Each structure stands twice: as structure tokens, then as C-alpha cells.
Amino acid sequence: MGQGYVRNDTINNIADGNIINASDFDGEYDAIEAAFNSSSGHTHDGTAGEGGVVTVLGPAQDFVATTTEIKPKANNTLDIGTSALQFKDLFLDGTANVDGLAMPTTTVTDILDEDNMSTDSATALATQQSIKAYVDTAVGGANELSEILSNGNITAGTGIDFIDNDKLRLGTGNDLEIYHNASNSIIADSGTGSLLVLSNNMQVQNAAGDALQADFTEAGAVTLYHNGSVKFATDAAGANITGQLDISTDLNVGNDLTLGSDDAVINLGADSDVTITHEPDKGIQAKAATGFELNLQTAKVSVEATNVLGKITFNAPNEAGGTDALLDGAAIEAIAEDTFASDNNSTALVFKTNTSGAATERMRIKSDGVVQIDTQVDIDNLTLDGNTITSTDTNGNIVLTPNGTGEVDISKVDIDSGAIDAVTIGTNSAATELQVDNINVNGNAITSTDTDGNIALTPNGTGEVDISKVDIAAGEIDGTTIGANSAAAGTFTGVTLASGATVTAILDEDNMSTDSDTALATQQSIKAYVASQVSGATVTATGITFEGATADSITTSFAIADPQSSNKTFTFADETGTVATREYVTANAGDGGIAMAIALG
């Protein structure tokens, strides 16, 4: 008999024959609850004081308890727990008879003890001793298996079978999983440390097992294959690649990059339009489709004055010092002249050479085109030092020879204060062009080396030979004075003769239309004018011959006999008329004469 509880119905309202109100039970239930809460439980052994033994429970009395068993009132009607409300642990000290043991993915219907696994059931578990005997037989003494997944099985001579998504889990926290998910085979390592594959020689082969894909040899080569051919292999010196190496982004090389073949080419660009090729024992050849350009850029965001934008340095190894250090030989630098801005990026190009271990600037080409030279310019045998040009040739000559049809252009010439052999050309006279061919300028002498000895001054096109001042043998040409130190501008506005007459021009007009009294006519224009005036007549010393309207051998002539005693004069009045001649025959036979009649008016 259990401890029970103290009844709350002290006035015996709850008794046989009485009407029991709800309020009477309220206190009674409180007392029962207090008894259960303050004790390890409540028993009812069926004594007269406590009532009969409780053997049936539940709203339908479907749970039956006896002194030897707890069972449902009918077969296969009650569950112990649900999928949402489950009991924690089950402890049995005896035999559990279970028609089926449900797992998350399958149902276990039996536990078999068969050393040969002959039943081959997909729902039966095997005992440990069975499993051990079968594995020892099938795989020749392998380690004991502690667990086989619910959907797996062991097939004699082949191995353990797992269906899709069943996993072989290794590690306390299932750190390593091996499984197939119906699409791919997966080895998943999610634990601490690394996934190690330990082998003296490991190979990756194709599915058929007849072709290598990768080969890893301990203390030896790592070899990668493509379709059975070696494409990548390591050796003691590094790695060897057979075929083409395609790099999608950057290539980072820690030390040396060597192209071992003299014919090796570095191709740049999508169409390989830029190439860099090795020239044996010389250097490199850089070529581009439209002309090779070398662009040296600075990564400096803010460029200020004296910053170097790019630099080309020429070095040599310091062999004398026994070190690998390089000695500076020369350099070309692009230097900013001012702070760079959107409208100002002036840059100078500086050339440096090395003297006593220090790079020294020798020449600077400024942004405005001005060339600054440190000391002097040696051009073959010509030295430019300050404002002096000195020839270092053995004969001391200075020769300016243009290429091809080119010319020597000198913007301003001052030769011995404008005089050559005391002939003044004009102090600091401007010379826009000077072309010397077969002429030697030596001191103040100009000498022609042409075969005929002539010196010709020939302007181009409609140009003129302008000489600001001329002194030729005290103003004489072949002994004729034209004016001492006379100015000759190339085009004369007038020539005054010794008699005082002035010639202003020489005209070539066939019709003499200018009718100038100071202009001379050319021989050609005089001849043309006379011919036009006398029409078809020919004037000789003895007369005038007229051709007439018909060009033939018949002409008309006025003959003039040589005067014998005195001058002869024919005078025509101021009239217009006809001169006619006829033969006059006299009465005397055989006597004739010439008569001329002139009709005037």
C-alpha cells in the first residue's frame, strides 16, 4: 500500500448516497495533486481502503497492465511515442521481438547470423560474428567492420555496395564523407587538418584503367598527361611544359624566365600583332603590324617638376670588382618640367653619360624644342664649342654638304663683318638660303671649282638675286665705272649714262606701244616692228623691193643709182595720188622712151 494522501473532505460530503458538488471535488483533487507532487509516485494495491487494483488505462481502456506484462487491449493498435513526441532511451534486459525496425531510410526486418550472407536480404542486419567471418573470407583477413549502412550490402568477391547518397563517414564528427549523389562521386573533407593521400607512387587513370592522366612519384616527378601524351612534368631543375601554355590573366615569375630556343617568339595581342624575338648573341627584335612603339609609363598619380616619367639605362657588369653589381654607362630620361595638369604636361628629354661613376647630363631637349648642350658637339671633324665652329680635319676645311637635292639653309650670315676679300656683302646681312656647288669659301675668297670657272647666282622661279651692297673693282666693270660702292638691289630702276641720259627699262614690245623716251628696245622687238611697218617690202642699200599681194617670183623694185655728181632729191607734195609709168613710142621707128606721170589731188 502506498503512502496515499490526507482527504480534504473532512465533513464527509463525498460519501455514499450524498449529492456531490463540483466544489467538493475541487479540494479533493488539490489534495491528490499535492500528494503526487510531494512523493515519488502513488500506488494502488487494491486494498479495501483504497479501492480495487487499476489494470486498464486510457479513454478507451486500450492499455492493459498486469503484474507480469503491459500490453494493448487489442493487437497492433497502440504506438509508443510519435514522430513528434518521442521517448528518449529504451533499456531492455531480455529479448526484444520486433517484426520490423524502422530506420530513417529503410526498415530492418531481421538480424541474421549467416557466415556466407546467403539470404542476401535488403532489410536484414547481420551479426558481428557473421560479418567478421564473411569479410575474412571475402577480402582475405581485412579489419573488422563495425557498421554497414542500412541500404548497403556485401557481395562475395566484389565489396561493399552503397546506394546513391548513402555515405561512408569517418571521424568522430563525421569529418570525412565518401559517397555518390547520383550525379557525381564525392570525397568531402570538412574536418580539421588536411586531406592526405600517402603513397610511394600514386597514379590517376581513366575509367577503363588503360591510360594515365596523372602520375605522382615519391622524391621524383609529377607528370600530367593529355590524351596519353605528357604535357607537364617536374624535374630537379623545375618543370617542363610540352606544347602551348595559355594564361588567361597574369603571369607572375619569381626569378628567371628563359626561352631556350633561338627561334622562340613572344606573341602579344589577340592577333599576335606584336612580337618580340631573340636575335642570337645580339639582343631582341621587336615588331608590330603598324610600326613598333615602346611606351614607358610612370605609375605616379601626381607628376611634379623634375619627376622622371621614364628612363632607359645602359649598364655593364662590374667584373673588375668581382661582384654582380652593374655599372651605369649612360641613360636617357624623360623628365617633367612642371607639375602635370590637364593643360600642362611639358616634358624634357635628357641624355646622360657616366663620368667617374656619376651620371652627368650632356644634352637636354626642352619642351619648346630648345636644345641645351653641356660642353661641345663633335660632328665627325667639326667641333661646336660655345659660338665657335672649328674644323679638326687635317686641311682645316669646313664642308657643308646636303644629301641628294637638299640645300644648306643658313638664316643669318656674318662673314668677316660682311666682307669677302674686302667686298662688302652687308653687315649681318640676312641670307634666307645659301646653296654652294663647286664654290670654295676660304677666308674672304670665293673660288669656283667648276670646270668652266664660272660663278652663277641663279634665283628659283621668279625670285631675284638681292645684294644689299656691291663694290666691284672700285665700281668698274671692264674699266667702265658704274658708281663707286653703288647700291645694286638686283632690279635697277634706272641707269644714268655718262652723257646724262637715263635708261629706265629695256622693253620687248613688237608694236612699240609704250613709246617711251627712256626705254630701250630689244633686237627682237625692233625687227618685228620694222617688219610690220614695211609690210612685205625688203629694204637694201640699192633700193626697196615689194613683193605685192601675190607671193611669187614677180616683184616691184625702186632702184637707186649711185649718185655721180651730187645728192639727188625727190619731193612729193602734201597730196594723195597715184604714180604710174608707161612706155612711150615716138614717131621715129625704133626710138622709144619712158614716161612717168604723177597724178596728185
Secondary structure, DSSP 8 states (H G I E B T S, - for coil): -------S-TT--SSTT----HHHHHHHHHHHHHHHHTSS-------TTT-S---EESTTS-EEE-SS-EEESSTT---SS-SSS-------SS----S-EE-SS-EE-EEE--TT--S--SSEEE-HHHHHHHHHHHHTS--------TT-EEETTTEEE--TT-EEEESTT--EEEEE-SS-EEEEE-SSS------SEEEEE-TTSSSEEEEEETTS-EEEEETTEEEEEEETTEEEE-S----SS----SS-----STT-EEEESTT--EEEEEETTTEEEEEETT----------SS--TT-EEEEEEEEEE-TTTTSS-EEEEEEEEEEESS--BTTB--EEEEEEEEETTEEEEEEEE-TTS-EEESSEEEETTEEEETTEEEE-STT-------STT-----SB--STTTEETTEE--TT-B-S----SSEEEETTEEEE-STT-------STT-----S---STTTEETTEE--TT----SS-S-EE-TTS-EE-EEE--TT--S--SSEEE-HHHHHHHHHHHSTTEEEETTEEEE--SS-SS--EEEE----SSS-------S--EEEEEEEEE-SSTT-EEEEEEEEE-
